[in-house]
Amino acid sequence: MSITTQKTRTDEEMTFWDHLDVLRGSLFHIVCVLAVACVGCFIAMPYIFDQVILGPTTSDFFLYKFFASLGHLPFTPDFSDEQFHVNIININVASQFMTHMSTAFWLAAVLTFPYMIYEIWLFIKPALVSNEIRNVRTAFFGGTFMFYLGCAVGYSIVFPLTFRFLVQYTLGERIVNEINLGSYIDMFLMMIFVMGIVFELPMVAWLLSKFGIIHKELLESGRRYAVVILLITAALITPSGDPFTLMVVFLPLYLLYEVSIKVVSRKPTT
């Protein structure tokens, strides 16, 4: 029995082994697509590493140039240093090769994420009723878009601001910062993936409202507490201390909270 035929059968007609066979086929497709993407990312990684991943280590990064053009405005950070450049060092023999492999894998995983979601969707769709299909489909594909949007914000705003502050922070004049390759990559991946997950907040709130766990009135009443929590979070993410940088990080987070309020349902009347 082919996988296509199995997917067209109803949930009642399929046995446990039929479901397992469909799952095996879906996992096989995901692994194949991921493997091809890994090979492509591995080949392109030297260029991606130099132009994208290491972009925030030089003054040519687009965010630094934008802030430098706003240098005449009050409360803006000083990005006028055109000599900003951070050399990334390697202290382990195999570190560059292992970083090449691992970074290619994670980039391939991000690029193939929509296909993974699509295969998962095909697997669980036969077990859902019509309204569940609509809700889960919206959550899957809406969540994918929000994840990519969060990763973009993490790369273009959050990581560069945090990285530049930490690199320029000095405990003493005799201490010289030499950034290790592994340390840089760990921070790079962590902050981008964290922002991708944070941007799932509206979709999570929407799903919880569909199950009746939260409602619009609850989020509206907690807005003032959310503002305080988000300000603290923004301050921890970008500890530079200047109001402009704080607002640059805080506003997207607060906007996510407001979007969450818009998408959740009101409390049902009894």
N, C-alpha and C positions, 0 to 999 in steps of 0.2 A: 504494500500500500504506500503510495507516494505521500510526501508531506503536504502537498497541495490538496490532495483528496482528504486527508485527515483534517485539515483546517476548515474544510467546508462542511464537515459533519457537525452535528449538534453535540453539546457537552454530554447529553444523556446517552448518545450512541457510542461514545468513546470510552474505552477501558483505561485503567491506570497505565497499562503498557503503551497504549496509543498516545496518551498525554506525554509519557516519558520519551517516546519516539519523536514527537513534535518538538519537545524541549531540546532533545539531542540535536535535531536538525537546526534549530535556531541558534544554539550555542556554536555549532560547527560553522554556520554562516558568519557569526560575529567574530570568531577566532580567525577565519580566513580573511575577512575584511580588515581586521586589526593588524594581522601579519603583513598584508600588502601595504597598509598605511605606515607601519613601522619601518619597512624597507625604504619607502619613499622619504620618510622623515629622516632616516639615518643618512641617506645620500645627500639630502638638502641641509642637514644640520650645521655644517660649517658656516654656510651663508646665513642661516637663521640665527645661529649663535652670535655671529659678529654683528649683524644688522638689527636684530630684534631683542634677543635676550640680554646682550651687553649694551643695548642702547642707553639705558639710564646711567651708565658709568661715565658718560662724556657730556660736555656742555652743549653738544649738538642735538640732544634729545628735544623733541618738539615741545614738551611741557616746560622745560627750562627756558627755551627761547620765548615761549608765550609769557611766562612770568617776568622774564627780563624786559619785555616790551611794556610791562605794567609797572616798572620800577619807580616811575614818577608818582604813582598813587600812594596815599597813606595806608599803613597797616598791611603792606604787601611784603612778602619775604624778599631778601636780597639774592637774586639769581644773576647778578651782573658779572660774576666771575667767569670769564670766557676760557680760563685756563683749567676749569674743573675737569679732572680726568682721574679715574681710579683704575689702577692696574690690579688685575686679578691674578693671584699667584697659585701655583700648584705645588704641594709638598709631598704627594704620594705618587709612586711610580705608575700605578694603574688608574689613578683618579680620572685623568682626562678620557680614557677609553670608557670607563664605567659611567662617567657623566654623559658621554656621547650616547651610550646605549640607553640609559635610564631616561634622559631627556627626550630622546626620540620616541620611546614608549609612551611617556605621558602626553607628549604632543599628539601622537597618533590616537591615543585614547580620547583626547578632547575633540579632535577632528571627526572621529567616528562615533561620537556620543549620540548624534541624532539617529544613526542607523541602529545602534544598540537599542535605543528607545523604541524604534519602529519594530524591531524583532520581538521585543518584550510585549509590545502592543498586540502584535499578531497572535502571540501565544495566549494572552489572557482574554482577548476580545470574545471568543466563543462562550466564555463562562459568565459574561455580563449581560444584564438586561439593557434595554434601550437607553434609559436615563443614566445608568451607570456608564455605558459606553460613551455617552456625550461628556459626562463629567471627567472621566479618567482620560479621555482623549485630549480634552482641554488642559488638564493638569500636566500630562506628558509633554505635549508640544509647547504649551505656554511656559512650562518649567525649563524646557531646553533653551528657549529664547532668553529667558531671564538669566539662566546660568551663563550663557555667552556674554550677555550684557554686563553681568557682574565681573566676569574675567577681564573684559575690556576696560572697565573702570579700575579694576585692581592693577592692571598693567600700565595704563596711561596716567593714573593719578595717585593712587594709594601707595603702591610700591616705590615709585620714584621719589615721592616726598619723604617717605620714611627712610629709604636708603640714603638719600643725600644728607638728611639730618644726622643719622647715626654715623656715617662716614666722616662728617665734619666735626663731630663731637669729640672733644679731647679732655682727658682727665689730667693730663700734665704735658708740658712742652717736650719732655724727653721721650714721650710715648708716640710711636709712629704706627699708624694703621696699615696693616698689610692684609688685605681681604683674601681669604682662602676660597678656592673655587667651590668646594663643597658647601661652605657656609653661604656663599652667594646664591647658589642654585637652590638650596633648601629654603632660604628666605623668599626667593623669587616664586617658587612653586607654591609655598604655603600661603603667601599673601594673596596670590591670584586665585587659588582654589577657595580660600576662605571667603573672598568677595563674591565668587560665583555662587557659593552656598548661601551667603547672606542675602543675595538678590532673589533667592527663592521664597523670601518671606511673604510676598503677596499671594503666591500660589499656595503656600502652606496654609495661610489664613483663609483663603477661599475654600480649600478642601475641608478644613476644620469647620467652617460655617455650614458646609453642605451636610456634615454629620451632626450639626446642632451643638457643637462643642463651644464655639465662640459666636458672637454676633456683633453687629455694628455698634450698638450702644456700649458694649464692654470696651471696645477699642477707643471709642470717643471719650469715655469717662477716664480712661487711663492715658490720655494724650500727654498731660503734663508730666507724668512719671516717665513716659517714653522719651520725652525731650531730654530729661536729665540723664537717663541711661544712655541715650544716643550721643549726647555731648561727652560723657565720660568715655564711651567707646571710641569716639573720634579722637579724643585727646590721647588715648592709649595707642591708637594706630599711628598718629602723627604727633609725636611728643615735642615738636619744635617750639611750641608755645605762642607763636604769632597768631592773631585772630583770623587772618586771611586764610592761612593753611587749614586751620581748624574748621572754618566754614566750608571750605572746598570739600572736605571729607564728610562733614556733618550733613550738609544739604542733601546729597544723594540718599543717605540713610534715612533722613526724615521724610524725604519724598516717598521712599519705599513704604514707610508706615502709613502715610496718607493714602497711597494707592491701595494698601491693604484694607483701609477703612472703606474705600470706595467699592471694592470688589466683594466684600462679605455681605451676607444677608442680614436684615433686621431681625430682632428677636420676635419669634412668632407670638401672636396674641392668643391668649387662652380664654 
